[in-house]
């Protein structure tokens, strides 16, 4: 009886040699995946800055100055809440940390104009006493947008803010005050300018130099010089809500990538109205829903390799798709969140898959442009690209096609840009002060005493919690003792 020969040849048979595995290639571009991974790692290395104690102390000094300034703004006319809760985000508005259109913003570049950038959401009004879903007046607005009537607030609030409202008289004789994002931004800029003028009349030792104050649409951008560092703060007046908007209630019914990793209570703890209107909306009345607080929580559940790919992709598209301004980094962030829902967590957790993720994000963005469809992650019925013309989307789609054809070259360009920005920063540091910078509240003294401890704490906040929700509770009468909260942990 004959035995059937085995199908596979015996390993190690005489005269046979095993072929080395063929390098993994990207089918579209022919780029080696291993090379793309290395380029993404190199970009990440240069893009993520390490802060020494001196830089951390400068960050603390700038933060202290901004909070002191806001405390003085509150005292001007008592419009801002006395006990306020800010959301401090790492990265400026131009980096897509909030959903605000970039059309009206002046162009600032890291290295040329600033070294570090932050976004600070400052509630002008708070509605924190409701547990039920929040129903907003969306009758006059596109999806994801709303008018805000001050009838939701008490008479004292209406009296304070009615000069920042548009007035609508009804047939029955009643008067309705609608909170105006443009008028609020005008008031905020004027108030900040008054306070900064007063501060600069009485300079204190170690006080940051105000290098630039500009109103960019409805955002106030401040660049501070502190020692050898330049800090950009994009300050955004917002309306803060606890709870969850009724228009996004159905989103909670779906399955999401963060299920079981963080609680629903963490995700839906609050939302904002930011001063931005829809394409055809009325700028004086329309606000945009923002889920910045929720997005901070969701980022906890995104793998480091996907975040690296996102940051590299963002660096490429910011330069490539800057004219005309149709695509913002926030669109890319939304696509990344949709990808997290669509793909298995085990796949997205692969540490050496950053190249695949980068190529996938480029493909997703190109798909969204060709189909002129980018759903808002929290309100999917809202298409964020609906207003774009066919010519605009096809122009950007063709630009992305060039990236997809040679991703390695575009990564190298992004690396050169970030290295050049870092060189500019280092050159400025060499020219600038090399001494320790005391806090504006201090009068010199030993720089290694309490300010050094505060600097180390701030260094932890900035470097160990990128993108997390950093809330700060301050008393305008004692701004020297801020209380930090990172997500739900107090410091």
C-alpha positions in Angstrom: 0.0 0.0 0.0 1.5 3.3 -1.1 1.3 6.4 1.1 0.3 9.7 -0.5 3.2 12.2 -0.7 2.9 15.2 1.6 1.8 18.4 -0.2 4.4 20.6 1.5 8.1 20.0 1.0 10.1 19.2 4.1 11.7 22.1 5.8 15.5 22.1 5.5 15.6 19.6 2.6 18.9 19.3 0.8 19.4 21.8 -2.0 16.5 24.1 -1.0 16.8 27.7 0.3 14.0 29.8 1.8 13.3 33.1 0.1 13.3 36.2 2.2 9.9 37.7 2.7 9.1 40.3 0.1 8.9 43.8 1.6 5.3 45.0 2.2 4.4 47.6 -0.4 1.6 50.1 -0.8 -0.2 49.0 -3.9 -1.1 52.5 -5.1 2.2 54.3 -4.7 4.7 51.4 -4.5 6.1 52.9 -1.3 7.6 50.5 1.2 5.3 50.3 4.3 8.4 50.0 6.5 9.8 53.2 5.2 6.5 55.0 5.7 6.4 53.8 9.3 9.9 55.1 9.9 9.0 58.5 8.3 6.0 58.8 10.6 8.1 58.0 13.6 10.6 60.6 12.6 7.9 63.2 12.1 6.5 62.3 15.6 9.9 62.7 17.2 10.3 66.2 15.8 6.7 67.2 16.3 6.5 66.3 20.0 8.5 68.8 22.0 10.1 67.9 25.3 9.8 70.7 27.9 12.6 71.3 30.4 11.9 73.1 33.7 12.7 76.5 32.2 10.1 76.0 29.4 7.6 74.6 31.8 8.0 77.7 34.0 7.4 79.9 31.0 4.2 78.0 30.2 3.1 78.5 33.7 3.8 82.2 33.6 1.9 82.7 30.4 -1.1 80.7 31.8 -1.0 82.7 35.0 -1.1 85.9 33.0 -4.0 84.8 30.9 -6.1 83.8 33.9 -5.2 87.0 35.7 -6.3 88.9 32.7 -9.7 87.0 32.5 -10.2 87.7 36.2 -9.9 91.4 35.5 -12.2 91.1 32.5 -14.8 89.6 34.8 -14.5 92.6 37.2 -14.9 95.2 34.5 -18.7 94.8 34.2 -19.5 91.5 35.9 -20.7 89.9 32.7 -18.6 86.7 32.9 -19.6 84.2 35.6 -17.7 84.8 38.9 -16.9 81.1 39.3 -16.0 80.0 35.8 -14.8 76.7 34.3 -12.5 76.9 31.3 -11.5 74.2 28.9 -7.8 74.4 28.0 -6.8 72.4 24.9 -3.3 71.8 23.6 -3.1 73.2 20.1 -4.6 76.3 18.5 -7.9 76.7 16.7 -6.0 76.4 13.4 -5.0 72.8 14.5 -8.6 71.7 14.4 -9.1 71.3 18.2 -12.6 72.8 17.8 -15.0 73.0 14.9 -14.5 76.6 13.9 -14.1 77.8 10.3 -10.6 79.0 9.4 -11.6 81.4 6.7 -11.4 84.6 8.9 -8.3 83.6 10.8 -5.0 85.2 10.1 -2.2 82.7 9.2 0.2 82.1 12.1 3.1 79.6 11.7 4.9 77.7 14.5 8.5 78.8 14.6 7.8 82.0 12.7 5.1 83.4 15.0 4.9 81.2 18.0 6.5 78.2 19.7 3.5 76.6 21.5 -0.3 77.1 21.0 -3.3 76.6 23.1 -7.1 77.0 22.8 -9.0 78.3 25.8 -12.8 78.0 25.8 -14.2 80.7 28.1 -17.9 80.5 29.0 -19.7 83.8 28.7 -22.9 82.1 29.9 -23.4 78.8 31.7 -26.5 76.6 31.8 -25.5 73.9 34.2 -28.7 73.2 36.2 -30.5 70.8 33.9 -30.4 67.1 33.9 -32.7 66.4 31.0 -31.6 66.6 27.3 -31.1 70.2 26.3 -33.5 71.4 23.6 -32.2 74.4 21.5 -33.9 76.7 19.2 -32.9 75.3 15.8 -35.9 76.6 13.8 -33.8 79.3 12.1 -30.6 77.3 11.7 -28.9 74.6 9.7 -28.1 71.3 11.5 -25.4 71.6 14.2 -26.3 75.2 14.7 -28.7 77.1 16.9 -29.9 80.5 18.1 -29.8 81.1 21.8 -32.6 83.0 23.5 -31.9 84.6 26.8 -35.3 83.6 28.0 -33.5 80.5 29.3 -31.8 82.7 31.8 -32.9 85.0 34.7 -33.6 88.7 34.5 -30.2 89.6 36.0 -28.4 87.8 33.1 -30.7 89.4 30.5 -29.9 92.8 32.0 -26.1 92.2 31.9 -26.0 90.9 28.3 -28.8 92.6 26.4 -26.3 95.0 24.8 -24.7 91.8 23.2 -28.0 90.6 21.8 -30.1 91.0 18.7 -33.7 91.9 19.5 -36.8 90.4 18.0 -40.2 91.8 18.8 -43.1 89.5 18.5 -46.6 90.3 17.4 -47.9 89.8 20.9 -45.7 92.6 22.2 -43.0 90.4 23.8 -39.4 91.1 23.2 -36.9 88.3 22.7 -33.2 88.8 23.2 -31.0 86.4 21.1 -27.4 86.1 22.3 -25.2 87.3 19.4 -21.8 85.6 18.8 -20.4 88.5 16.9 -21.5 91.1 19.5 -20.1 88.9 22.3 -16.8 88.6 20.4 -16.7 92.4 19.9 -17.3 92.9 23.6 -14.7 90.3 24.6 -12.0 91.8 22.4 -12.7 95.3 23.6 -12.7 94.2 27.3 -9.4 92.2 26.9 -7.8 95.2 25.1 -8.9 97.5 28.0 -7.5 95.1 30.6 -4.2 94.6 28.8 -3.8 98.3 28.5 -4.2 98.7 32.2 -1.9 95.8 33.0 0.9 97.3 30.8 0.6 100.6 32.6 1.9 98.9 35.7 4.3 96.2 34.5 5.6 93.8 37.1 8.8 91.9 37.1 8.7 88.8 34.9 5.4 89.8 33.3 5.0 88.4 29.8 5.3 90.7 26.9 2.1 91.0 24.8 3.5 90.7 21.3 0.2 90.5 19.5 -3.6 90.8 20.2 -5.9 90.3 17.3 -9.5 89.6 16.7 -9.8 86.8 14.2 -13.5 86.6 13.3 -15.0 85.7 16.7 -11.7 84.5 18.2 -9.2 86.6 20.2 -5.7 85.5 19.5 -3.0 86.6 21.9 0.7 85.9 21.5 2.8 86.3 24.6 6.6 86.5 24.9 7.8 84.8 28.0 11.6 84.5 28.4 12.7 82.8 25.2 9.2 81.3 24.4 6.2 82.6 22.4 2.8 81.3 23.4 -0.3 81.6 21.2 -3.6 81.5 23.1 -6.7 81.4 20.9 -9.4 82.5 23.4 -13.0 81.5 22.3 -16.1 82.9 24.1 -18.6 80.1 24.4 -21.9 79.1 26.0 -21.4 76.1 28.3 -24.1 73.4 28.9 -24.2 70.4 31.2 -26.0 67.4 29.8 -26.5 66.5 26.1 -28.4 68.2 23.3 -31.6 66.5 22.2 -30.5 66.7 18.5 -27.6 64.3 19.3 -29.7 61.9 21.4 -29.9 59.2 18.7 -26.1 59.1 18.5 -26.1 57.6 22.1 -28.2 54.7 20.9 -25.5 53.4 18.4 -22.5 51.2 19.2 -19.2 53.1 19.4 -15.5 52.2 19.8 -15.4 53.7 23.3 -18.1 51.4 24.7 -16.7 49.7 27.8 -13.6 51.8 27.8 -15.0 55.0 29.3 -18.5 55.6 30.7 -21.3 57.3 28.9 -21.4 59.8 31.7 -17.9 60.9 30.9 -18.7 61.3 27.2 -21.9 63.3 27.7 -20.9 65.5 30.6 -21.4 68.7 28.6 -21.2 70.6 25.4 -20.7 74.1 24.1 -22.0 76.6 21.6 -19.1 78.2 19.8 -19.3 81.5 17.8 -19.5 80.0 14.3 -22.3 80.0 11.8 -23.4 77.8 8.9 -22.6 78.6 5.3 -26.0 80.4 4.8 -26.6 81.2 8.5 -27.0 84.6 10.1 -23.6 85.5 11.6 -25.1 87.8 14.2 -27.4 85.1 15.7 -26.1 81.6 14.9 -23.9 79.5 17.1 -22.4 76.1 16.4 -22.7 73.0 18.6 -19.3 71.9 19.8 -18.5 68.6 21.5 -14.9 69.5 22.5 -15.3 68.2 26.0 -16.5 64.8 24.7 -13.8 64.6 22.1 -11.2 65.0 24.8 -12.6 61.9 26.5 -12.8 59.9 23.3 -9.1 60.6 22.5 -8.3 58.4 25.6 -9.5 55.4 23.6 -7.5 56.1 20.4 -4.3 54.1 19.9 -0.9 55.9 19.8 -0.2 54.6 16.3 -3.4 56.0 14.9 -2.8 59.4 16.6 0.7 59.5 15.1 -0.8 58.9 11.6 -3.5 61.5 12.2 -0.9 64.1 13.3 1.3 63.4 10.2 -1.7 63.5 7.9 -2.9 66.8 9.4 0.5 68.3 8.8 0.3 67.3 5.2 -3.2 68.6 4.5 -2.8 71.9 6.4 -0.2 73.0 3.8 -1.6 71.3 0.8 -5.3 72.2 1.1 -4.9 75.7 2.6 -6.3 77.5 -0.6 -9.2 77.7 -1.0 -10.0 77.0 2.7 -12.5 74.2 2.4 -11.0 71.4 4.5 -10.0 71.9 8.1 -8.1 69.6 10.4 -11.4 69.1 12.2 -12.8 67.3 9.2 -9.9 64.9 9.4 -10.5 64.4 13.1 -14.1 63.5 12.4 -13.0 60.9 9.8 -10.6 59.4 12.3 -13.5 59.0 14.9 -15.7 57.3 12.2 -12.8 55.0 11.4 -12.5 54.0 15.0 -16.2 53.0 15.0 -15.8 51.2 11.7 -12.6 49.1 12.3 -11.9 46.5 14.9 -10.1 47.8 18.0 -7.5 44.9 17.7 -6.5 46.2 14.2 -6.3 49.8 15.3 -4.1 48.8 18.3 -1.3 47.5 16.1 1.8 49.5 16.9 3.5 49.1 13.5 0.4 50.0 11.4 0.8 53.8 11.4 1.6 53.7 7.7 -1.6 51.8 6.9 -3.6 54.3 9.1 -2.0 57.3 7.3 -2.9 55.9 3.9 -6.4 55.0 5.1 -7.0 58.6 6.3 -5.9 60.0 3.0 -8.2 57.6 1.2 -11.1 58.5 3.6 -10.6 62.2 3.0 -10.4 61.8 -0.7 -13.6 59.7 -0.6 -15.4 62.4 1.4 -14.3 65.0 -1.1 -15.3 63.1 -4.2 -18.7 62.4 -2.7 -19.0 65.8 -1.0 -20.0 64.1 2.2 -18.4 64.3 5.7 -20.9 63.6 8.4 -20.5 65.2 11.8 -19.5 62.4 14.2 -22.0 63.4 16.9 -24.8 64.5 14.6 -24.4 62.3 11.5 -27.3 63.9 9.6 -25.2 67.1 9.4 -22.9 67.0 6.3 -20.0 69.3 7.0 -19.1 69.5 3.2 -22.5 70.1 1.9 -21.9 73.8 1.0 -18.8 73.2 -1.1 -18.9 73.6 -4.8 -18.1 70.8 -7.2 -15.0 72.6 -8.5 -13.6 73.1 -5.0 -14.0 69.5 -3.9 -12.5 68.1 -7.1 -9.6 70.5 -6.9 -8.8 69.2 -3.4 -9.4 65.6 -4.4 -6.8 66.0 -7.2 -4.3 67.5 -4.7 -4.9 64.5 -2.4 -4.4 62.2 -5.3 -0.8 63.5 -5.7 -0.2 62.8 -2.0 -1.6 59.3 -2.3 0.7 58.7 -5.3 3.8 59.6 -3.3 3.1 59.6 0.4 6.8 59.2 1.3 7.8 62.5 -0.4 5.0 64.4 1.3 6.0 63.0 4.7 9.6 64.1 4.1 8.3 67.6 3.3 6.3 67.6 6.5 9.4 66.5 8.5 11.4 69.3 6.9 8.8 71.9 7.8 8.6 70.8 11.5 12.4 70.7 11.7 12.6 74.2 10.3 10.1 75.4 12.9 12.1 73.8 15.6 15.3 75.5 14.4 13.6 78.9 14.4 12.5 78.3 18.0 16.0 77.2 19.1 17.5 80.2 17.4 15.1 82.5 19.3 15.9 80.8 22.5 19.6 81.3 21.9 19.0 85.0 21.4 16.6 85.4 24.2 16.8 85.3 28.0 18.4 82.3 29.6 17.5 83.2 33.1 14.6 81.8 35.1 11.3 83.7 34.7 9.5 84.5 37.9 5.7 84.4 38.0 3.9 87.7 37.5 2.7 87.5 41.1 6.2 87.0 42.5 8.7 89.7 43.2 11.8 87.8 42.3 13.3 85.7 45.0 14.5 82.1 44.7 13.2 80.9 41.3 13.4 77.3 42.5 10.8 77.8 45.2 7.0 77.5 44.8 7.0 78.5 41.2 9.3 75.7 40.3 6.9 73.2 41.9 4.1 74.8 39.9 6.2 74.6 36.8 6.7 70.9 37.3 3.0 70.4 37.8 2.2 72.3 34.7 4.8 70.3 32.8 2.9 67.2 33.8 -0.4 68.7 32.6 1.0 69.7 29.2 3.3 66.8 28.4 1.6 63.8 30.0 -2.0 64.8 29.1 -2.0 66.0 25.5 -5.5 66.9 24.4 -7.1 66.1 27.7 -9.7 68.3 29.3 -7.9 70.6 31.6 -10.4 72.7 33.5 -9.3 75.5 35.8 -11.4 76.9 38.6 -10.3 80.4 39.7 -11.5 83.0 42.0 -11.1 86.5 40.4 -10.1 87.9 43.8 -7.3 85.4 44.2 -5.9 84.2 40.9 -2.7 83.0 42.6 -4.5 79.8 43.6 -6.0 78.1 40.6 -7.5 74.6 40.9 -6.8 72.3 38.0 -8.9 69.4 36.9 -7.8 66.9 34.3 -10.9 65.1 33.3 -12.3 64.1 36.7 -9.0 64.3 38.7 -8.3 67.4 40.8 -4.9 68.9 41.4 
